[in-house]
């Protein structure tokens, strides 16, 4: 891009403001050379870097880069074998320490924040921990060689301190004792790196030693007393040893830097560039700038754009659109209305964006990437024009027309001014036609009314003007695209008090074409105002709709959050229930195992059934069972005497005999009658149970499905054990709905047989019993028939 446009639009002031935010010499240099680019991909990369810097500035207060000197000359000296001094090595040390800090900073940041470009830049840093530690230990921030640089240096410096202490002690004998009266001042000072005392001239032989200096008047001699000459000699020797050791250390450190010159050069460059990015982010924050969007169709759509060099609190913002529907804008209107500032705002904002800077405009503003920006801008304030001025403008315009292409932006201020109005207007129209043929985007300001008609009649061209408040007689500096500027001379003259007759006579002197043009402009202004009112009304409706949408979305989100919370709570409760059920089941099983272990043949089947029932009770009811609607529908199925039902507690089918009260029924389960709560019964359908007529239960001779068999063999058992088994067996047979069973007890002593007979007599569920037929065991077995 041409250098002239940067000067015309005062881009150097943007660079100067940017440089104030840099902290390193390299960053300052990069900022001073900043120029716009014409490649869209490169421009986007630069904007991405600024966006990363802005994000870091917002989240972490910026990239942690300290003030650093320019070390390039120092590195060049090392490359040719030079030895660096302490300050130069200190600068290199600070650069390397900054590298370590930045590497850690970006490593931590990468776990929290996504960036577009800066992590790639961070990878270009070369961390040199060994050299960094060595330089930091040997050189302090002021460039002094530290005692830790070598043991020899530390020892020499200790010796120097000890000698200096001896000298001060000896000197105090001269300044505080009886000898003080011979001194001009009771002080100790230094001349030629040796400790001396100020002695009056008449007492110069009092202390002996060496005279090193005298006062301007000659009344005072600075004498090194003979008593400390040797100490001063020793001190000087130690100081020379210190200098030699320091020189050796500096040479060693310089040699250590030499192999890493390229890496250090690269580090300094990356740190400087990061500092430059930091500066871009800080400058964007200072002027409240935002990231522009690069439009793929090269359309400019700036939303409330402001001139970056004006006071951001008072500058008037404007919407500026160019490209797409129209490629040329003709801005008309009086002087001091803001036309030139509008041109400069467009040009400078575009150059800023193409330099990778954020722009002073609202978010979502779109910019084009022009191959070049050309401008012929002059802030003319005098109505007196001469040939030389016109010639100067023409020379600039001729140069512009020779260089533009289809991707150029051209800015003309007061196009055609400085000559005869008719000729100037004609030239202006011809120049705009020439630019249009090439295809460049162009914005031109003018006073000529002919260009208003040009903007109205020419394709891809639109009129614009700067608004003017007739009531206050002041410009508003607001750009009105689509509305040509109108002369407000008559209105202003009338409001200032010019006679109405004079104003009317002046109006008669204007041609009818001018009146028609002014009428057209007036109609356009009315249409614009009406459109603005409609837009305001629609905007209010949109705001209401948007608010309603946001409210509904918030309510929907709240509903989803509450639903998710209820599901989480329900899962937690379910998990707790399952855990409790598992714990209870384990306890029941543990008790059963203990009982079986302690008395394996005493556990009755009714206890096992009760335990099974208790385990079944640990299961959560089906959620549908708790549904009020389903429960209500279920309750509509009334129970009646004779209905087949299922006793839920035992899992057995039975028949309803009679209703005991409102909540309980008497149920016949096999040969057992029991009272069951109504909510513990489930009515069976026609296919779920037996018909209501009395069922015939066939005789079963063997165990069925794991239940008790139809016979019990007690032979060979002791009496107590046999009776316990008999009791358990009869209970199990009753629950299994067996009509009769056979107890085999044998003949033996008759004790078990008599015990069986006595047990069956006392059991109220036994209808009758007797010995088995001869072919089925005779008196060795008893058949019991249940009720």
Secondary structure, 3 states (H helix, E strand, C coil): CCHHHHHHCCHHHHHHHHHCCCCEHHHHHHHHCCCCCCCHHHHHHHHHHHHHHHHHHHHHCCCCCCCECCCHHHHHHHHCCCCCCHHHHHHHHHHHHHHHHHHHHHHHHHCCCCCCCHHHHHCCCCCCHHHHHHHHHHECCCCCECHHHCHHHHHHHHHHHHHHHHHHHHHHHHHHCHHHHHEEEEEEEEECCEEEEEEEHHHCCCCCCEEEEECCCCCEEEEECHHHHHHHHHHHHHHHHHHHHHHHHHHHHHHHHHCCHHHHHHHHHHHHHHHHHHHHHHHHHHCCCECCEECCCCCEEEEEECCCCCCCCCCCCEEEEEECCECEEEEECCCCCCHHHHHHHHHHHHHHHHCCCCECCCCCCEECCCCEEEEECCCCCCCCCCHHHHHHHHHHHHHHHCCCCCCEEEEECCCCCCCCHHHHHHHHHHHHHHHHHHCCEEEEEECCCHHHHHHHHCCCEEEEEEEEECCCCEEEEEEEECCCCCCCHHHHHHHCCCCHHHHHHHHHCCCHHHHHHHHHHHHHHHHHHHHHHHHHHHHHHHHHHHHHHHHHHHHHHHHHHHHHHHHHHHHHHHHHHHHHHHHHHHHHHHHHHHHHHHCCCCCCHHHHHHHHHHHHCCCCCCHHHHCHHHHHHHHCCCCCCCCEEEECCCCEEEEEEEECCCCEEEEEECCEEEEEEHHHEEECCCCCCCCCCCCCCCCCCCCCCCCCCCEEECCCCCHHHHHHHHHHHHHHHHHCCCCEEEEECCCCCCHHHHHHHHHHHHCCCEEEEEECCHHHCHHHEEEEEEC
